[in-house]
Amino acid sequence: MDTQASEPRHPLVGLVDETIRLNARLRSVFGTARAGCALNDSEHMVLNAVVEAGHAPTVAQIGRSLGQARQLVQRAANSLRDAGLIESFDNPDHKRAALLRPMPAGLALKREIDARADAIAAQLVPGLDPEEVRAAAAALRRLRVQIEARLRQSSGAR
């Protein structure tokens, strides 16, 4: 029986496998960064999306960007709003799709979690070249943007 992994037919398939494995490993290691903050995975994901957005996003935009159902993002956004971490406000471009922005408490919590994550990262791989990691993140971001653009194009969405 051949126990070696077969080569994927397309390089993107290999990247998907490595990304899934890396995501699982990173989630287990960095999960402690938000210990004590009472955010579940979805809430943490939405808080990150709101804080890191270049402009105030809608729930639907966050869902599309993260590949998550709008309903899941809405529940997390509602919870974050109720906790005083984000707020919604009127969207001049759409009557029903409110925009989201972080509140001071949300920004402070994000900074606290990020500081813990930075400490974990420094201990985890002290010999890692920061420029190499930045280049890898930039390459993944470009790939994600290209895939999202292609999906929008093929679905006719704007």
C-alpha positions as CSV (number, residue, x, y, z in Angstrom):
1,M,0.0,0.0,0.0
2,D,1.4,3.4,-1.0
3,T,1.3,5.7,2.0
4,Q,2.8,8.7,0.4
5,A,0.5,11.6,-0.5
6,S,-0.2,11.8,-4.2
7,E,0.7,15.0,-6.0
8,P,-2.4,17.2,-6.6
9,R,-3.5,17.7,-10.1
10,H,-3.3,21.5,-9.7
11,P,-1.1,23.5,-7.4
12,L,-4.1,25.3,-5.9
13,V,-5.3,21.9,-4.6
14,G,-2.0,21.5,-2.7
15,L,-2.3,25.0,-1.4
16,V,-5.8,24.3,-0.1
17,D,-4.6,21.3,1.8
18,E,-1.7,23.2,3.4
19,T,-4.0,26.1,4.2
20,I,-6.5,23.8,5.9
21,R,-3.8,22.2,7.9
22,L,-2.1,25.5,8.8
23,N,-5.5,27.0,9.8
24,A,-6.2,24.2,12.2
25,R,-2.8,24.4,13.8
26,L,-2.8,28.2,14.1
27,R,-6.3,28.2,15.6
28,S,-5.3,25.8,18.3
29,V,-2.1,27.7,19.1
30,F,-3.5,31.2,18.9
31,G,-6.9,30.4,20.5
32,T,-5.3,31.2,23.9
33,A,-4.8,34.8,22.7
34,R,-8.4,35.6,23.3
35,A,-8.7,33.6,26.5
36,G,-10.9,35.5,29.0
37,C,-12.4,37.8,26.5
38,A,-15.6,35.8,26.1
39,L,-15.7,36.0,22.2
40,N,-16.6,32.9,20.3
41,D,-14.9,32.1,16.9
42,S,-17.6,33.9,14.9
43,E,-17.6,37.0,17.1
44,H,-13.8,37.2,17.0
45,M,-13.8,36.8,13.2
46,V,-16.4,39.6,12.8
47,L,-14.6,41.9,15.2
48,N,-11.4,41.5,13.2
49,A,-13.2,42.1,10.0
50,V,-14.8,45.3,11.3
51,V,-11.6,46.7,12.9
52,E,-9.4,45.8,9.9
53,A,-11.7,47.0,7.2
54,G,-10.5,49.9,5.1
55,H,-14.0,51.3,5.2
56,A,-17.1,50.5,7.3
57,P,-18.4,47.1,6.0
58,T,-21.9,45.7,5.9
59,V,-22.8,42.2,7.3
60,A,-23.1,40.9,3.7
61,Q,-19.7,42.3,2.7
62,I,-18.1,40.6,5.7
63,G,-19.8,37.3,4.9
64,R,-18.7,37.4,1.3
65,S,-15.1,38.3,2.3
66,L,-14.8,35.5,4.9
67,G,-16.8,32.9,3.0
68,Q,-19.4,32.8,5.8
69,A,-23.2,32.8,5.7
70,R,-24.7,36.3,6.2
71,Q,-26.9,34.9,9.0
72,L,-23.8,33.7,11.0
73,V,-22.1,37.1,10.5
74,Q,-25.4,38.9,11.5
75,R,-25.7,36.9,14.8
76,A,-22.1,37.6,15.7
77,A,-22.5,41.3,14.8
78,N,-25.6,41.5,16.9
79,S,-23.7,40.0,19.8
80,L,-20.8,42.4,19.4
81,R,-23.2,45.3,19.2
82,D,-25.0,44.2,22.3
83,A,-21.6,44.0,24.1
84,G,-20.7,47.5,23.0
85,L,-17.8,46.4,20.8
86,I,-19.2,47.6,17.5
87,E,-22.0,49.8,16.3
88,S,-24.1,50.0,13.2
89,F,-25.1,53.2,11.4
90,D,-27.1,54.2,8.4
91,N,-25.6,53.3,5.0
92,P,-26.2,56.1,2.5
93,D,-26.0,53.7,-0.4
94,H,-28.4,51.1,0.9
95,K,-31.5,51.6,3.2
96,R,-31.5,48.2,4.8
97,A,-27.8,47.2,4.9
98,A,-26.3,49.1,7.9
99,L,-22.6,49.8,8.1
100,L,-20.5,48.6,11.0
101,R,-17.7,50.3,12.8
102,P,-15.7,49.4,16.0
103,M,-16.5,51.2,19.3
104,P,-13.6,52.2,21.6
105,A,-14.1,49.0,23.7
106,G,-13.9,46.9,20.5
107,L,-10.7,48.6,19.4
108,A,-9.2,48.1,22.9
109,L,-10.2,44.4,23.0
110,K,-8.7,43.9,19.5
111,R,-5.4,45.5,20.5
112,E,-5.3,43.3,23.7
113,I,-5.9,40.1,21.7
114,D,-3.3,41.2,19.0
115,A,-0.7,41.9,21.7
116,R,-1.2,38.4,23.1
117,A,-1.1,36.9,19.6
118,D,2.2,38.8,18.9
119,A,3.7,37.3,22.1
120,I,2.6,33.8,21.1
121,A,4.0,34.3,17.6
122,A,7.4,35.5,18.9
123,Q,7.7,32.4,21.2
124,L,6.4,30.0,18.5
125,V,8.9,30.7,15.8
126,P,11.7,33.0,17.0
127,G,13.8,32.2,13.9
128,L,11.2,33.0,11.4
129,D,12.1,35.8,8.9
130,P,9.4,38.5,9.3
131,E,9.8,39.6,5.7
132,E,9.3,36.0,4.5
133,V,6.0,35.9,6.5
134,R,4.9,39.3,5.1
135,A,5.6,38.1,1.6
136,A,3.7,34.9,2.1
137,A,0.7,36.8,3.6
138,A,0.8,39.2,0.6
139,A,0.9,36.3,-1.8
140,L,-2.1,34.7,-0.1
141,R,-4.0,38.0,-0.1
142,R,-3.4,38.5,-3.8
143,L,-4.6,35.0,-4.5
144,R,-7.7,35.5,-2.4
145,V,-8.5,38.8,-4.1
146,Q,-8.1,37.1,-7.6
147,I,-10.4,34.3,-6.6
148,E,-13.0,36.6,-5.1
149,A,-12.9,38.7,-8.3
150,R,-13.3,35.6,-10.4
151,L,-16.2,34.4,-8.3
152,R,-17.9,37.8,-8.5
153,Q,-17.4,37.8,-12.3
154,S,-18.8,34.3,-12.8
155,S,-21.8,35.0,-10.6
156,G,-22.5,38.3,-12.2
157,A,-22.3,40.0,-8.8
158,R,-20.7,43.4,-8.4
